Amino acid sequence: MLDLTNTHGDYTWSLTGTVQKSFTDRFEGSLAYSYSQARDVASITSSTAGSNYRYQRDVTGSLADMSLTRAKNEQPHHIVATGTYSLPTRTNISFIYQGSSGSPFDYVYGSGSGSGAGDANADGNSQNDLVYVPKDVRDPNEILFTGYNDATKANSVAAQQAGLDKFINSVPCLAKNRGKLLSRNLCHNPWNNEVDISVAQSLEAFHAQNATLRLDIINFGNLLNPKWGRQQFSDQNATCGSICSATILLSQTANKLGTVTNGVSSTQGVYTFDTTLRPFSAQNASSNYRMQVSLRYSF
């Protein structure tokens, strides 16, 4: 059973500046920049209490902690530039450029085999516990990899250690927090750029009626070069996509039992690192150009 209560203190603010100018009778443009900050206790992502309990907030401790942290929807920097050129043939050519900070996300523990696997804070849910970033991936006191106790799997352990070390060094939010538990929404996806082009042709009017034929090319840069306009995001398919904004860094496969103190047994998780994991991927629909043709008839 879940006990729901209200809280307060969440906030969002933004500051926007815009300049706009008509350079000639045929060309006009604008440039806008926005800076914003957003903090909340939990980002509501789902329609049911159970899903929100699991996915609204990745934590390092108790879900009863009401501390404000970065919200999932924060976008610190956003730039929009537009321009329109009108030809004597009643043809308008327009463009819009959008550049923005990547959305926040978390690195969490994934669930593997065994009771309580991937549930570091024992709240009954996996894939919502923020990871500890080891200072030294080869120190068994900091992290144990699957196969650590099997001499025949020494090469696999070494490969996981080397792979995780390289991965940590390639991601700023991990490299800067070695020896620490990550805080919520600390990591960001890369900056994204997109240019859209529109060509609109006004057709000859008759009897006060009008028609416009329009071609829109979304992510025009990707049409020119397959390496342009790529939208890179951290892999969240193993959790629940963009709703969770969480990427599994390590999957727990077992526990190593430790000593018993005052009747409590200390344990250490055993984890697997996927050596094929890459920090970001552009394999998504938004990385591709799209085109659409429309006809507007007004009367």
Buried (B, 14 or more C-beta within 10 A) or exposed (E): EEEEEEEEEEEEEEEEEEEEEEEEEEEBBBBBBBBBBBBBBBBEBBEEEEBBBBBBBBBBEEBEEEEBBBBBBBBBEBBBBBBBBBEEEEEBBBBBBBBBBBBBBBBBBBBBEEEBBBBBBEBEBBBBBBBBBBEEBBEEEBBBBBBBEEEEBEEBBEBBBBBBBEBBEEBEBBEEBBEBBBBBBBBBBBEBBBBBBBBBBBBEEEEEEEBBBBEBBBBBBBBEEEEBBBBBBBBBEBBBEEBBBBBBBBBBBBBEEEEEEEEEEEEBBBBBBBBEBEBBBBEEEBBBBBEEEEEEEEE
